[in-house]
Amino acid sequence: MTIENVTPDLASEGTGVAGSPHPLPSRDTCEKVLEKMLLVRRFEERAGEMYAKAKIGGFLHLCIGEEATIVGATQALRDTDYLMSTYREHGQALARGTPSAEVMAELFGKATGCSGGRGGSMHLFDMKRRFLGGYGIVGGNLPLAAGVALASDYTGTDDATLCMFGDGATNQGTFGETMNFAALWSLPVVFMVINNQFGMGTALERHSAVTDLSQKSAGFGVPGARCDGMDLLDVHACVSTALEKARGDRVPQLVEAVTYRYRGHSMADPEEYRTKEEVEKWLGRDPIAAFSKRVVEEGVLGEEEVKRLDEDAMRAVDEAVKFADESPFPDLSSLYDDIYVIGDQVRRPYWSTDLRSPDTHRGEEERQAGEVAHELAELGSLHEPETDEQQREARARGEGG
Ligand SMILES: Cc1ncc(C[n+]2csc(CCOP(=O)(O)OP(=O)(O)O)c2C)c(N)n1
């Protein structure tokens, strides 16, 4: 794989494993970024185990292999900048600083999770750290990121938005629409495509006619650059430059990070679309192993220190699992908390959220209704029309939303 168009001013005389052209940063920074990458790796491994033990339900998408891309990019952000991601976003939340216990608890669906147990793996959210999710719709976060950038611009702040998505998302209509809009309105946003070579089980060259994804936005007025997603320093340099241009010159940018996911698309992936040899080849470029080797070789950190950082990461993840396991599930009475449409805005708001019985419900007031509400909720879907036809009939009778 060649990384032809890494921005030329990023090159320097640094010597490195994995062919990185960038010198190592300070000792503290090396320690910090390695600590973060190790935390993401160990967290994801344990999340996979917890899924196998049925502690985690729904879907689970792991980012093992993409750690340098995630940590390198997020390190380029200011605290006041916004970050948006996809359903493969545990690493982004951790790198942004959301405590691992809160992320694991969210995966477990617990009330102590960063989204109150309502989002799960695909919908992590942490407003305090300006991490705006966590989206399940491929390409759905792009226009939202442009909206956030527009808000920053409109309110006269200096904040920028970094929006991450997969290679598959570059084929969505939202990609072109958002690029055009962002360029037209000079928005402070950096779009970052994490090219991990696959959209589910479809290889890049089978789903995209243009495989240098950094070129896909130029025709819309958004310049692109490509970086080595297995090299933390290259990612950091490339995203830093892009953020500077987006923030300072008000020219939105696209960055493509070329990387690889070592695990399947999600936990239910038999991985029949790739060979073990191919995975092995990319394992030879493991971003954490390469960075660890280099910091030791250049005498920045000792082997023992690297080992200790890894042990710390494992301990933090153990504690996160314990915290998640011991945390309570959200109370049934919180069922209507944070519901979007409530009160007098609509005549019968209940139908938009509640199909539990043919009768109208008390909505928010249910919290005061005690046991009856709990019984109703537990009976739940028993009252829900079962088939499409039944649902249509129920609606015709005026009973459905
Ligand atoms: C609009 C939409 N279409 C289809 C899907 C089903 N889907 C889920 S993940 C995925 C693949 C996306 O691949 P990519 O954008 O490369 O991201 P990656 O999973 O590799 O991180 C698809 C098609 C979806 N979630 N949303």
The ligand as an SDF file (V2000), in Angstrom:
LIG
                    3D

 26 27  0  0  0  0  0  0  0  0999 V2000
  -28.4190    3.8340    5.3390 C   0  0  0  0  0  0  0  0  0  0  0  0
  -27.9310    2.4830    5.7680 C   0  0  0  0  0  0  0  0  0  0  0  0
  -27.8230    1.4960    4.8630 N   0  0  0  0  0  0  0  0  0  0  0  0
  -27.3900    0.2740    5.2270 C   0  0  0  0  0  0  0  0  0  0  0  0
  -27.0530    0.0160    6.5280 C   0  0  0  0  0  0  0  0  0  0  0  0
  -26.5480   -1.3640    6.9410 C   0  0  0  0  0  0  0  0  0  0  0  0
  -25.1060   -1.2710    7.2150 N   0  0  0  0  0  0  0  0  0  0  0  0
  -24.6710   -1.2320    8.4780 C   0  0  0  0  0  0  0  0  0  0  0  0
  -23.0220   -1.0880    8.5500 S   0  0  0  0  0  0  0  0  0  0  0  0
  -22.8610   -1.1230    6.8760 C   0  0  0  0  0  0  0  0  0  0  0  0
  -21.5010   -1.0520    6.2280 C   0  0  0  0  0  0  0  0  0  0  0  0
  -20.8680    0.2990    6.3160 C   0  0  0  0  0  0  0  0  0  0  0  0
  -19.5090    0.2080    6.0250 O   0  0  0  0  0  0  0  0  0  0  0  0
  -18.5190    1.4020    6.2290 P   0  0  0  0  0  0  0  0  0  0  0  0
  -19.2070    2.7000    5.9760 O   0  0  0  0  0  0  0  0  0  0  0  0
  -17.3030    1.1260    5.4310 O   0  0  0  0  0  0  0  0  0  0  0  0
  -18.1720    1.4100    7.7870 O   0  0  0  0  0  0  0  0  0  0  0  0
  -17.4530    0.2990    8.6890 P   0  0  0  0  0  0  0  0  0  0  0  0
  -18.5140   -0.6380    9.1810 O   0  0  0  0  0  0  0  0  0  0  0  0
  -16.4350   -0.3640    7.8400 O   0  0  0  0  0  0  0  0  0  0  0  0
  -16.8350    1.0320    9.8250 O   0  0  0  0  0  0  0  0  0  0  0  0
  -24.1120   -1.2490    6.2820 C   0  0  0  0  0  0  0  0  0  0  0  0
  -24.3170   -1.2920    4.8190 C   0  0  0  0  0  0  0  0  0  0  0  0
  -27.1920    1.0600    7.4630 C   0  0  0  0  0  0  0  0  0  0  0  0
  -26.9080    0.9120    8.7380 N   0  0  0  0  0  0  0  0  0  0  0  0
  -27.6070    2.2870    7.0490 N   0  0  0  0  0  0  0  0  0  0  0  0
  1  2  1  0
  2  3  1  0
  2 26  2  0
  3  4  2  0
  4  5  1  0
  5  6  1  0
  5 24  2  0
  6  7  1  0
  7  8  2  0
  7 22  1  0
  8  9  1  0
  9 10  1  0
 10 11  1  0
 10 22  2  0
 11 12  1  0
 12 13  1  0
 13 14  1  0
 14 15  2  0
 14 16  1  0
 14 17  1  0
 17 18  1  0
 18 19  2  0
 18 20  1  0
 18 21  1  0
 22 23  1  0
 24 25  1  0
 24 26  1  0
M  CHG  1   7   1
M  END
$$$$
